[in-house]
Amino acid sequence: LVPVYITAMALSRRELDELKPWVSSVTTEMLGFPETAVVSAAMDCVAKNMEKESMAVQLTTLLEDVASSFVDKLTAQVELIKQSRAAGESTGRKRKREGFSESVGDSGKETKKRMRSRFDLNDDDISNVPYSVEEPVNAAGLTRSQIADVMENTKKQIEARKQQLQMGVGLPGQVVGSGGALGPAGPAGVQPIPAPTIPHRDALMQEAVEKARKAAELNAKIQQTLAAKPSLLSNLGAAKLISDPDKLLEQAKPAPLILDDKGRTVDESGKAIQLTRRIPTLKANIRAKKQELFKIEKPKVEDTTQTPYYDARVRGGAHVRSKRTFTFHEKGKFEQLAQKLRAKAQLEKLQSEISSVSKKSSISTATRLALIAPNQGDDDPIPDIEWWDALILPNETYADIVINITDGRDPISTKYRGITNLVEHPISRRPPAEPKRSVPLPIIMTKKERKKLRSQRRREVEKEKQEKVQLGLEPPPPPKVKISNLMRVLGNEAVQDPTKIEAHVRAQMAERQRKHEESNAARKLTKEERKAKLLKKIVEDTSLGVHVAVFKVRDLGNPSHKFKVDMNAQQYHLTGCIILFKDVNLVVVEGGPKALKKFKRLMLHRMKWEQQKKGRSRGEGKDSKESNRCVLLWEGTNKERNFIDWKVKQVAAEVFARDHLKKYGVEHYWDLALSQSIVEDDD
């Protein structure tokens, strides 16, 4: 009988648990140290029932060169497990079929099934016993001779049982009847059991052969389990040693170390043996061992710069990041830093003492103002002759005037270039801020004059309509009937059917109301038109000149103050910036005259600069009330705008504030504000 192996089915959880120790032992044997990552990856591949090629690809990254051999061993072990499982399943199915065939005969009637002995064999069925159990299983510790002895004993028992059946010898407690049948010993009158027939005996022999084959398969499965779990064998060996104390004492003694003349380790027979190597247990040692095993030697790169095909314009390979190393500070570095900090602290202390003395002697203000003024240097030296004098002096030198004075002659009477007795009147030029065309002044009328003008205009329109009606150009308008003049206009018609006339009059009134609302809606401006009208009122033409104002505020820490200044500047479409710095807050605005006038009123009159943040104490509010204020530093006009938008800038030092304004060419605004604050502090 050939069992059907189902190799495509994945292993069960129990079979995976039995396979895991085998995988761990094989991994340790191949690598020289245990590696849980490889075991986990291999078990994952087996659980997913991967093919051999896919499994090799998955494990190459971890095992590299030994991956193929490991995968071969793993697949062979998995196939062995699957074959043993398939053999067990086929045996179970066959036993079910045989049991069913025995219970149901040829005539279709069921016969009682009896228990058969495993010794019911014949000579023909002995050859059917599977001899696969004679293969040695080294992991279980059983040799080929031991397995042969077991099989020989089994055959002897089968032969003995066969002879008993042929000779008619019964089992203990049975008697043989007159027909050669076996029966139980008992009182007289009991019917004897007939002896088994030849077909029945053949069936018993077949069952004994089947049981022997199952015993062999079970033995092979037990040997595989013991091979996968060597710990069981060690425990079994320990139990045997405990039962035999002499062997325990003998094995407890250390093995003798025998060396030959060459220094090699040999056993008692003189054969060279290899001692077990110590496996590293520390992570660092395991990592170093693994690096040595999987170290890849880089090929030597030849120098191609000397070849005639080398081109220096072509860049080499990708930049490789260098490995980080420790950077140690030089001895005495932090001592030097400490000395510098101490010297800096002493210098600050000395400067504070000097400033306190200079305040008493009133020289600090001049010193600080001198620091604010930019260093002019010697960029503009005194020329030998000014450019306006060089135009009239013949030799372009002042020596001609000195000669004329020493001669006693008037230098003006000397013939200079371009000087005559005529008076030159310069050409008058239009100021840049003055418009090219004169704008007529609007006529401002009183309310009474506006009402009179409106009445005259409406009267003329009504008179024009009446003339068109008289000429027949337009139909006469219907009478304007209301509830109040109903009886006067309609007369007899109102008396005849007052309900109908009233409804007609109310319909006319509703029609007039509808037309009035429609005309109002037609004249009403849309949202975009209202926005454009408002923008036209606010935005001013600054092509002829821009009005500029510079304000200085002592403290802009109140969020309410800062928000009002920021939002008003944006709503009036002003450009400029706010520079926020301690004790010196600069506000620069540029725009039209109307917008600047309103913003100026906001900064100097409407804003309550004495109001402080909520939550401050009374003492703090009193001190800031006396000092916090807004001052107009400068107001004038420029030809064009210096700023293109509105910004709020927070700076940490005076240098940053001046650099920010220098981008727009107005750094002198900061110098003016800073000098003014220095003078106020000294006062």
C-alpha positions as CSV (number, residue, x, y, z in Angstrom):
1,L,0.0,0.0,0.0
2,V,1.4,3.4,-1.0
3,P,0.2,6.3,1.2
4,V,-1.0,9.6,-0.5
5,Y,1.2,12.5,0.6
6,I,-0.5,15.9,0.7
7,T,2.6,18.2,0.5
8,A,0.7,21.4,-0.4
9,M,-1.0,21.7,3.0
10,A,0.6,24.0,5.5
11,L,1.8,22.7,8.9
12,S,-0.4,22.9,12.0
13,R,0.5,24.9,15.1
14,R,1.6,21.8,16.9
15,E,3.9,20.7,14.1
16,L,5.4,24.3,13.9
17,D,6.1,24.1,17.7
18,E,7.9,20.8,17.2
19,L,9.9,22.1,14.2
20,K,11.1,25.3,16.0
21,P,13.8,23.6,18.2
22,W,15.2,21.8,15.2
23,V,15.5,25.1,13.3
24,S,17.2,26.8,16.3
25,S,19.7,23.9,16.6
26,V,20.5,24.0,12.9
27,T,20.9,27.8,12.9
28,T,23.3,27.6,15.9
29,E,25.3,24.8,14.2
30,M,25.7,26.8,10.9
31,L,26.3,30.3,12.4
32,G,28.2,29.3,15.5
33,F,25.9,31.2,17.8
34,P,22.1,31.4,18.4
35,E,20.2,33.9,16.3
36,T,16.5,34.5,17.1
37,A,15.9,36.7,14.1
38,V,16.8,33.9,11.7
39,V,14.7,31.4,13.6
40,S,11.7,33.8,13.5
41,A,12.1,34.5,9.8
42,A,12.4,30.8,9.0
43,M,9.3,29.9,11.0
44,D,7.4,32.7,9.4
45,C,8.2,31.3,5.9
46,V,7.2,27.8,6.9
47,A,3.9,29.1,8.4
48,K,3.1,30.9,5.2
49,N,3.8,27.7,3.2
50,M,6.3,29.5,0.9
51,E,8.1,27.8,-2.0
52,K,11.8,27.0,-1.8
53,E,12.8,29.9,-4.1
54,S,10.8,32.5,-2.2
55,M,12.1,31.2,1.1
56,A,15.7,31.5,-0.1
57,V,15.1,35.1,-1.2
58,Q,13.6,36.0,2.2
59,L,16.5,34.4,4.2
60,T,19.4,35.6,2.0
61,T,19.5,39.0,3.8
62,L,20.1,37.3,7.1
63,L,22.2,34.3,6.2
64,E,23.8,35.4,2.9
65,D,26.1,32.6,1.6
66,V,24.7,29.8,3.8
67,A,21.0,30.6,3.0
68,S,20.7,28.0,0.2
69,S,22.0,25.1,2.3
70,F,19.8,26.1,5.2
71,V,16.8,26.3,3.0
72,D,17.5,22.8,1.6
73,K,17.7,21.3,5.1
74,L,14.5,23.2,6.2
75,T,12.4,22.1,3.2
76,A,13.6,18.5,3.6
77,Q,12.5,18.5,7.2
78,V,9.2,20.1,6.4
79,E,8.6,17.5,3.7
80,L,9.4,14.7,6.1
81,I,6.8,16.0,8.6
82,K,4.2,16.3,5.9
83,Q,4.8,12.8,4.6
84,S,4.5,11.3,8.1
85,R,1.2,13.2,8.6
86,A,-0.1,12.0,5.2
87,A,0.8,8.4,6.0
88,G,-1.1,8.5,9.3
89,E,-4.2,10.0,7.6
90,S,-4.2,7.4,4.8
91,T,-3.9,4.6,7.4
92,G,-6.9,6.0,9.3
93,R,-9.0,6.1,6.1
94,K,-8.0,2.5,5.2
95,R,-9.0,1.2,8.6
96,K,-12.4,2.8,8.4
97,R,-13.0,1.2,5.0
98,E,-11.9,-2.2,6.2
99,G,-14.1,-2.0,9.3
100,F,-17.1,-1.0,7.1
101,S,-16.4,-4.0,4.7
102,E,-16.2,-6.4,7.6
103,S,-19.4,-5.1,9.3
104,V,-21.4,-5.4,6.0
105,G,-21.3,-8.7,4.2
106,D,-22.0,-9.7,0.5
107,S,-25.7,-10.4,1.4
108,G,-26.1,-6.8,2.9
109,K,-26.8,-8.1,6.4
110,E,-24.7,-6.7,9.3
111,T,-22.6,-9.1,11.3
112,K,-21.2,-8.6,14.7
113,K,-17.7,-7.3,14.8
114,R,-15.3,-9.0,17.2
115,M,-11.9,-8.0,18.6
116,R,-9.0,-9.6,16.7
117,S,-5.6,-10.3,18.1
118,R,-2.5,-8.8,16.6
119,F,-1.0,-12.3,16.4
120,D,-3.5,-13.5,13.8
121,L,-1.0,-13.7,10.9
122,N,-0.1,-16.1,8.1
123,D,3.0,-16.6,6.0
124,D,1.7,-14.6,3.1
125,D,1.1,-11.5,5.1
126,I,4.4,-11.5,6.9
127,S,6.0,-10.1,3.7
128,N,3.6,-7.1,3.9
129,V,5.1,-5.7,7.1
130,P,6.8,-2.4,6.3
131,Y,10.6,-2.5,6.7
132,S,11.0,1.3,6.9
133,V,11.4,0.9,10.7
134,E,14.7,-0.9,10.1
135,E,16.3,2.4,9.0
136,P,18.5,3.7,11.8
137,V,17.4,6.8,13.6
138,N,20.5,8.3,15.1
139,A,18.7,11.0,17.0
140,A,16.8,8.5,19.1
141,G,19.9,6.5,20.0
142,L,18.6,3.1,18.4
143,T,21.0,1.2,16.1
144,R,20.1,-1.0,13.2
145,S,20.9,-4.2,15.2
146,Q,18.5,-3.1,18.0
147,I,15.7,-2.6,15.6
148,A,16.4,-6.0,13.9
149,D,16.2,-7.7,17.4
150,V,12.8,-6.1,18.0
151,M,11.5,-7.4,14.6
152,E,12.9,-10.9,15.3
153,N,11.1,-11.1,18.6
154,T,7.9,-10.0,16.9
155,K,8.2,-12.7,14.2
156,K,8.8,-15.4,16.9
157,Q,5.7,-14.4,18.7
158,I,3.7,-14.5,15.4
159,E,5.1,-18.1,14.6
160,A,4.2,-19.3,18.1
161,R,0.6,-18.0,17.8
162,K,0.3,-19.6,14.4
163,Q,1.3,-23.0,15.6
164,Q,-1.2,-22.8,18.5
165,L,-4.0,-22.1,16.0
166,Q,-3.0,-25.0,13.7
167,M,-2.6,-27.5,16.5
168,G,-5.9,-26.5,18.2
169,V,-4.3,-25.5,21.5
170,G,-6.7,-23.1,23.3
171,L,-6.0,-20.1,25.5
172,P,-6.1,-20.5,29.3
173,G,-9.7,-20.8,30.5
174,Q,-10.9,-22.4,27.2
175,V,-11.7,-26.0,26.2
176,V,-11.8,-27.6,22.8
177,G,-15.1,-29.0,21.7
178,S,-15.9,-32.2,19.8
179,G,-15.6,-30.3,16.5
180,G,-12.2,-29.0,17.4
181,A,-13.7,-25.8,18.6
182,L,-12.5,-23.8,21.6
183,G,-14.9,-23.1,24.4
184,P,-14.8,-21.6,27.9
185,A,-14.5,-24.1,30.8
186,G,-17.8,-24.3,32.7
187,P,-20.6,-26.6,33.7
188,A,-22.0,-29.3,31.4
189,G,-24.7,-28.4,28.9
190,V,-23.0,-25.2,27.6
191,Q,-22.6,-25.2,23.8
192,P,-18.9,-25.1,22.7
193,I,-17.6,-22.3,20.5
194,P,-16.7,-23.6,17.0
195,A,-13.1,-23.3,15.9
196,P,-12.2,-20.4,13.5
197,T,-12.3,-21.3,9.9
198,I,-9.5,-20.7,7.4
199,P,-11.0,-17.4,5.9
200,H,-11.5,-16.1,9.4
201,R,-8.0,-17.0,10.3
202,D,-6.7,-15.1,7.3
203,A,-8.6,-12.0,8.3
204,L,-7.0,-12.2,11.8
205,M,-3.6,-12.5,10.2
206,Q,-4.2,-9.5,8.0
207,E,-5.3,-7.4,11.1
208,A,-2.1,-8.4,12.9
209,V,0.0,-7.3,9.9
210,E,-1.8,-3.9,9.9
211,K,-1.2,-3.5,13.6
212,A,2.5,-4.3,13.2
213,R,2.8,-1.7,10.4
214,K,1.1,0.9,12.6
215,A,3.5,0.2,15.4
216,A,6.4,0.7,13.0
217,E,5.0,4.1,11.9
218,L,4.4,5.1,15.5
219,N,8.0,4.2,16.3
220,A,9.3,6.3,13.4
221,K,7.2,9.3,14.5
222,I,8.5,9.0,18.1
223,Q,12.1,8.9,16.8
224,Q,11.4,12.1,14.8
225,T,10.0,13.8,17.8
226,L,13.0,12.9,20.0
227,A,15.3,14.1,17.2
228,A,13.5,17.5,17.1
229,K,13.6,17.8,21.0
230,P,17.0,16.7,22.2
231,S,16.2,18.0,25.7
232,L,13.9,15.0,26.2
233,L,16.8,12.7,25.4
234,S,19.0,14.5,27.9
235,N,16.3,14.3,30.6
236,L,16.0,10.6,29.8
237,G,19.7,10.1,30.1
238,A,19.7,12.0,33.4
239,A,17.0,9.7,34.7
240,K,19.0,6.6,33.8
241,L,22.1,8.1,35.5
242,I,20.1,8.8,38.7
243,S,18.9,5.1,38.7
244,D,22.5,4.0,38.4
245,P,24.6,6.0,40.9
246,D,27.9,4.4,39.8
247,K,27.5,5.7,36.3
248,L,26.5,9.1,37.8
249,L,29.8,9.3,39.8
250,E,31.7,8.2,36.8
251,Q,30.3,10.9,34.5
252,A,30.7,13.5,37.2
253,K,34.4,13.1,37.0
254,P,36.1,15.5,34.5
255,A,37.2,13.9,31.2
256,P,40.9,13.3,31.0
257,L,42.9,15.7,28.7
258,I,45.2,13.7,26.6
259,L,47.7,15.4,24.3
260,D,50.0,13.8,21.7
261,D,53.5,14.8,20.8
262,K,52.2,17.5,18.5
263,G,50.1,19.1,21.1
264,R,46.8,17.9,19.7
265,T,43.9,16.7,21.8
266,V,43.3,12.9,21.3
267,D,41.0,10.3,22.9
268,E,42.0,7.0,24.6
269,S,42.5,5.3,21.2
270,G,44.9,8.0,20.0
271,K,42.5,9.6,17.5
272,A,42.6,13.4,17.3
273,I,39.4,15.1,18.5
274,Q,38.1,18.6,18.3
275,L,37.1,20.3,21.6
276,T,33.9,22.2,21.7
277,R,34.5,25.9,21.2
278,R,33.1,28.4,23.6
279,I,30.1,30.3,22.2
280,P,30.1,34.0,23.1
281,T,27.1,35.1,25.2
282,L,27.6,38.9,25.4
283,K,25.8,40.9,22.7
284,A,28.9,42.8,21.8
285,N,30.9,39.5,21.3
286,I,28.0,38.0,19.3
287,R,27.8,41.1,17.1
288,A,31.6,40.9,16.5
289,K,31.4,37.2,15.7
290,K,28.6,37.9,13.2
291,Q,30.5,40.7,11.6
292,E,33.6,38.4,11.1
293,L,31.4,35.7,9.5
294,F,29.6,38.0,7.1
295,K,32.4,40.4,6.4
296,I,32.5,41.3,2.8
297,E,35.9,42.3,1.4
298,K,35.6,45.4,-0.8
299,P,37.3,45.1,-4.2
300,K,40.4,47.3,-4.6
301,V,39.5,50.4,-6.7
302,E,42.1,51.2,-9.2
303,D,43.3,54.8,-9.7
304,T,41.7,55.9,-13.0
305,T,43.1,59.5,-12.9
306,Q,46.2,58.3,-14.8
307,T,44.4,56.7,-17.6
308,P,43.9,58.7,-20.9
309,Y,40.1,58.3,-20.6
310,Y,39.8,60.2,-17.3
311,D,37.7,63.3,-17.5
312,A,37.9,65.7,-14.5
313,R,34.6,67.3,-15.3
314,V,32.6,64.1,-14.6
315,R,31.8,63.8,-10.9
316,G,32.6,60.7,-9.1
317,G,30.3,58.4,-7.0
318,A,27.8,59.6,-4.4
319,H,29.2,61.3,-1.3
320,V,29.6,58.8,1.5
321,R,28.8,60.1,4.9
322,S,31.8,59.7,7.2
323,K,31.4,57.9,10.4
324,R,30.9,60.0,13.5
325,T,33.7,60.1,16.0
326,F,34.3,61.6,19.4
327,T,35.5,65.2,19.4
328,F,37.4,66.0,22.6
329,H,38.0,69.5,23.7
330,E,41.5,70.8,24.2
331,K,42.9,71.2,27.7
332,G,42.3,74.6,29.1
333,K,39.5,75.6,26.7
334,F,36.8,76.0,29.4
335,E,39.3,77.8,31.6
336,Q,39.8,80.4,28.9
337,L,36.0,80.8,28.5
338,A,35.6,81.3,32.2
339,Q,38.4,84.0,32.2
340,K,36.7,85.8,29.3
341,L,33.3,85.7,31.2
342,R,35.0,87.1,34.3
343,A,36.7,89.9,32.3
344,K,33.4,90.8,30.6
345,A,31.7,91.0,34.0
346,Q,34.4,93.2,35.3
347,L,34.2,95.5,32.2
348,E,30.4,95.8,32.6
349,K,30.8,96.7,36.3
350,L,33.4,99.3,35.3
351,Q,31.1,100.8,32.7
352,S,28.2,101.0,35.1
353,E,30.5,102.9,37.6
354,I,31.7,105.2,34.8
355,S,28.1,105.9,33.6
356,S,27.0,106.7,37.2
357,V,29.8,109.2,37.5
358,S,29.2,110.7,34.1
359,K,25.6,111.3,34.9
360,K,26.6,113.4,37.9
361,S,29.0,115.4,35.7
362,S,26.4,115.6,32.8
363,I,28.7,114.2,30.1
364,S,26.7,111.0,29.4
365,T,24.2,112.7,27.1
366,A,26.9,114.0,24.8
367,T,28.7,110.7,24.8
368,R,25.6,108.7,23.8
369,L,24.6,111.3,21.2
370,A,28.0,111.0,19.7
371,L,27.6,107.2,19.5
372,I,24.3,107.6,17.6
373,A,25.8,110.0,14.9
374,P,27.2,108.0,12.0
375,N,30.9,108.0,11.4
376,Q,31.4,110.3,8.4
377,G,35.1,109.7,8.2
378,D,37.2,111.6,5.6
379,D,35.0,110.8,2.6
380,D,34.5,114.4,1.6
381,P,37.9,116.3,1.7
382,I,38.1,120.0,1.1
383,P,38.8,120.6,-2.7
384,D,41.3,123.0,-4.1
385,I,38.5,124.9,-5.8
386,E,34.7,124.6,-5.6
387,W,32.8,123.6,-8.6
388,W,30.8,126.8,-8.8
389,D,33.9,128.9,-8.7
390,A,35.6,126.7,-11.4
391,L,33.0,127.8,-13.9
392,I,34.0,131.5,-13.8
393,L,37.7,131.5,-12.9
394,P,39.8,131.4,-16.0
395,N,42.7,129.3,-14.6
396,E,40.4,127.4,-12.2
397,T,42.4,128.5,-9.1
398,Y,41.9,131.0,-6.4
399,A,45.4,132.5,-7.0
400,D,43.8,134.9,-9.6
401,I,41.7,136.6,-7.0
402,V,44.7,137.0,-4.6
403,I,46.7,138.6,-7.4
404,N,44.0,141.1,-8.2
405,I,43.6,142.1,-4.6
406,T,47.3,142.7,-4.1
407,D,47.4,144.9,-7.3
408,G,44.7,147.2,-5.8
409,R,42.2,146.4,-8.5
410,D,38.6,145.3,-7.9
411,P,38.4,141.6,-8.5
412,I,34.8,141.9,-9.8
413,S,36.0,144.3,-12.5
414,T,38.3,141.7,-13.8
415,K,37.1,139.8,-16.8
416,Y,35.8,136.5,-15.4
417,R,34.1,134.0,-17.6
418,G,30.3,134.5,-17.7
419,I,30.1,137.7,-15.6
420,T,28.4,140.7,-17.3
421,N,26.5,143.8,-16.2
422,L,23.2,142.1,-17.0
423,V,20.7,140.7,-14.4
424,E,19.6,137.2,-15.1
425,H,16.1,136.2,-14.0
426,P,15.7,132.5,-13.3
427,I,12.8,130.6,-15.0
428,S,10.0,130.0,-12.6
429,R,9.1,126.3,-12.2
430,R,6.0,124.7,-11.0
431,P,6.2,123.1,-7.5
432,P,6.0,119.3,-7.7
433,A,3.1,119.1,-5.3
434,E,1.0,121.6,-7.3
435,P,-1.5,120.0,-9.8
436,K,-1.2,120.9,-13.5
437,R,-4.8,122.1,-13.7
438,S,-6.4,124.4,-11.2
439,V,-9.2,122.7,-9.4
440,P,-12.4,124.9,-9.2
441,L,-13.6,125.4,-5.7
442,P,-17.0,123.8,-5.0
443,I,-20.0,126.1,-4.0
444,I,-21.2,125.3,-0.6
445,M,-24.9,126.1,-0.1
446,T,-27.1,126.1,3.0
447,K,-29.9,123.7,3.6
448,K,-32.6,126.2,2.7
449,E,-30.8,126.9,-0.6
450,R,-30.6,123.2,-1.4
451,K,-34.3,122.7,-0.8
452,K,-35.2,125.7,-3.0
453,L,-33.0,124.4,-5.8
454,R,-34.6,121.0,-5.6
455,S,-38.2,122.4,-5.8
456,Q,-37.3,124.5,-8.9
457,R,-35.8,121.4,-10.6
458,R,-38.9,119.3,-9.9
459,R,-41.3,122.0,-11.0
460,E,-39.6,122.3,-14.3
461,V,-39.8,118.5,-14.8
462,E,-43.6,118.5,-14.0
463,K,-44.2,121.5,-16.3
464,E,-42.5,119.6,-19.2
465,K,-44.8,116.6,-18.6
466,Q,-47.9,118.8,-18.7
467,E,-46.9,120.4,-22.0
468,K,-46.4,116.9,-23.6
469,V,-49.9,115.9,-22.4
470,Q,-51.4,119.1,-23.9
471,L,-49.8,118.5,-27.2
472,G,-51.0,114.9,-27.2
473,L,-47.5,113.4,-27.1
474,E,-48.3,111.4,-23.9
475,P,-51.6,110.1,-22.5
476,P,-52.9,112.0,-19.4
477,P,-52.0,110.2,-16.2
478,P,-54.9,108.5,-14.3
479,P,-56.3,110.4,-11.3
480,K,-54.4,109.8,-8.1
481,V,-57.2,108.4,-6.0
482,K,-56.7,107.8,-2.3
483,I,-59.1,106.9,0.5
484,S,-59.1,110.4,1.7
485,N,-60.2,112.0,-1.7
486,L,-62.3,109.0,-2.8
487,M,-65.7,110.8,-2.7
488,R,-64.4,114.0,-4.2
489,V,-62.7,112.4,-7.2
490,L,-65.2,109.7,-8.1
491,G,-68.5,111.2,-6.9
492,N,-71.6,109.1,-8.0
493,E,-69.6,106.0,-8.8
494,A,-68.4,105.8,-5.2
495,V,-72.0,106.0,-4.0
496,Q,-73.4,103.3,-6.3
497,D,-70.9,100.5,-5.4
498,P,-68.6,101.7,-2.6
499,T,-67.0,98.2,-2.0
500,K,-65.9,97.8,-5.6
501,I,-64.5,101.4,-5.7
502,E,-62.6,100.9,-2.5
503,A,-61.0,97.7,-3.7
504,H,-60.0,99.5,-7.0
505,V,-58.5,102.4,-5.1
506,R,-56.5,100.1,-2.8
507,A,-55.2,98.2,-5.8
508,Q,-54.0,101.5,-7.3
509,M,-52.3,102.5,-4.0
510,A,-50.5,99.1,-3.9
511,E,-49.3,99.5,-7.5
512,R,-47.9,103.0,-6.7
513,Q,-46.1,101.5,-3.7
514,R,-44.6,98.7,-5.7
515,K,-43.3,101.1,-8.4
516,H,-41.8,103.3,-5.8
517,E,-39.9,100.4,-4.1
518,E,-38.7,99.1,-7.5
519,S,-37.3,102.5,-8.5
520,N,-35.5,102.7,-5.1
521,A,-34.1,99.2,-5.5
522,A,-32.9,100.1,-9.0
523,R,-31.1,103.1,-7.7
524,K,-29.6,101.2,-4.7
525,L,-25.9,100.4,-5.0
526,T,-24.6,96.9,-5.0
527,K,-22.1,95.6,-2.4
528,E,-19.1,96.0,-4.8
529,E,-20.3,99.6,-5.7
530,R,-20.6,100.6,-2.1
531,K,-17.1,99.2,-1.4
532,A,-15.7,101.1,-4.3
533,K,-17.4,104.3,-3.3
534,L,-16.0,104.0,0.3
535,L,-12.6,103.2,-1.1
536,K,-12.7,106.3,-3.4
537,K,-13.4,108.5,-0.4
538,I,-10.5,107.0,1.7
539,V,-7.8,106.4,-1.0
540,E,-6.1,109.6,-2.1
541,D,-3.9,110.5,-5.0
542,T,-0.3,110.6,-3.8
543,S,1.4,111.1,-7.2
544,L,2.1,114.7,-6.6
545,G,3.5,114.2,-3.1
546,V,3.3,112.0,0.0
547,H,2.7,113.3,3.5
548,V,4.9,111.6,6.2
549,A,4.6,111.7,10.0
550,V,7.0,110.1,12.6
551,F,5.7,109.4,16.1
552,K,7.5,108.1,19.2
553,V,5.7,106.2,21.9
554,R,7.3,105.4,25.2
555,D,5.4,102.1,25.8
556,L,3.3,100.1,23.3
557,G,3.0,97.0,25.5
558,N,-0.8,97.4,25.9
559,P,-2.4,95.1,23.2
560,S,-5.3,97.5,22.9
561,H,-3.1,100.4,21.9
562,K,-1.1,98.3,19.5
563,F,-4.3,96.9,17.9
564,K,-5.8,100.4,17.4
565,V,-2.7,101.9,15.8
566,D,-2.3,98.8,13.5
567,M,-6.0,98.6,12.3
568,N,-6.4,102.4,11.8
569,A,-3.3,102.5,9.6
570,Q,-4.6,99.6,7.5
571,Q,-8.1,101.1,7.2
572,Y,-6.8,104.5,6.1
573,H,-4.5,102.7,3.5
574,L,-1.3,104.1,5.0
575,T,2.1,102.6,4.5
576,G,5.0,102.5,7.0
577,C,5.9,100.4,10.0
578,I,5.9,100.1,13.8
579,I,9.3,99.4,15.4
580,L,8.8,97.8,18.9
581,F,11.7,98.3,21.2
582,K,12.0,98.9,25.0
583,D,11.3,102.5,25.9
584,V,11.6,103.6,22.2
585,N,8.6,102.6,19.9
586,L,8.7,104.3,16.5
587,V,5.6,104.7,14.3
588,V,6.2,105.9,10.7
589,V,3.2,106.5,8.4
590,E,2.9,107.7,4.8
591,G,-0.2,108.6,2.9
592,G,-2.6,111.4,1.8
593,P,-3.3,114.6,3.7
594,K,-6.8,113.6,4.8
595,A,-5.8,110.1,6.1
596,L,-2.7,111.5,7.8
597,K,-4.8,114.2,9.5
598,K,-7.2,111.6,11.0
599,F,-4.3,109.3,12.0
600,K,-2.5,112.2,13.7
601,R,-5.6,113.1,15.7
602,L,-5.9,109.4,16.8
603,M,-2.3,109.3,18.0
604,L,-2.2,112.7,19.8
605,H,-5.7,113.2,21.1
606,R,-8.0,110.2,20.9
607,M,-5.7,107.5,22.3
608,K,-5.5,107.2,26.1
609,W,-1.9,106.3,26.5
610,E,-2.1,106.4,30.3
611,Q,-4.5,103.4,30.2
612,Q,-2.5,100.2,31.2
613,K,-3.1,96.5,30.9
614,K,-5.7,94.8,33.1
615,G,-4.3,93.2,36.2
616,R,-1.5,95.7,36.9
617,S,-1.2,97.2,40.4
618,R,-1.9,100.8,41.2
619,G,1.7,101.7,41.9
620,E,2.8,100.4,38.4
621,G,0.0,102.3,36.7
622,K,0.9,105.5,38.5
623,D,4.5,105.4,37.4
624,S,3.7,104.6,33.7
625,K,0.9,107.2,33.7
626,E,3.5,110.0,34.1
627,S,5.9,108.6,31.6
628,N,3.9,107.0,28.8
629,R,2.9,109.4,26.0
630,C,3.1,109.9,22.2
631,V,5.3,112.6,20.6
632,L,5.2,113.8,17.0
633,L,8.9,113.9,16.0
634,W,8.6,115.1,12.5
635,E,6.0,115.8,9.8
636,G,6.5,116.7,6.2
637,T,6.2,115.6,2.6
638,N,8.2,113.4,0.3
639,K,8.2,113.1,-3.5
640,E,7.3,109.4,-3.3
641,R,6.7,106.6,-0.8
642,N,9.6,104.8,0.9
643,F,7.5,101.9,2.1
644,I,5.3,99.6,0.0
645,D,3.1,98.1,2.7
646,W,2.4,98.3,6.5
647,K,4.4,96.1,8.9
648,V,4.8,95.6,12.7
649,K,8.5,94.7,13.5
650,Q,9.7,93.5,17.0
651,V,13.5,94.0,17.4
652,A,15.8,92.9,20.2
653,A,18.6,95.5,19.8
654,E,19.0,99.1,18.4
655,V,21.2,97.8,15.6
656,F,18.4,95.6,14.2
657,A,16.0,98.5,14.3
658,R,18.3,100.8,12.4
659,D,19.1,98.0,9.8
660,H,15.4,97.4,9.2
661,L,14.8,101.1,8.4
662,K,18.0,101.3,6.4
663,K,16.4,98.9,3.8
664,Y,13.9,101.7,3.0
665,G,16.4,104.5,3.2
666,V,15.0,106.2,6.4
667,E,17.4,105.1,9.1
668,H,17.6,108.8,10.2
669,Y,14.1,108.4,11.6
670,W,15.6,106.0,14.2
671,D,18.5,108.3,15.0
672,L,16.1,111.1,15.6
673,A,13.9,109.0,17.9
674,L,16.8,107.5,19.9
675,S,18.5,110.9,20.4
676,Q,15.1,112.4,21.6
677,S,14.7,109.5,24.1
678,I,18.2,110.0,25.5
679,V,17.6,113.7,26.0
680,E,14.2,113.0,27.7
681,D,15.8,110.4,30.1
682,D,18.5,112.8,31.1
683,D,15.9,115.5,31.8
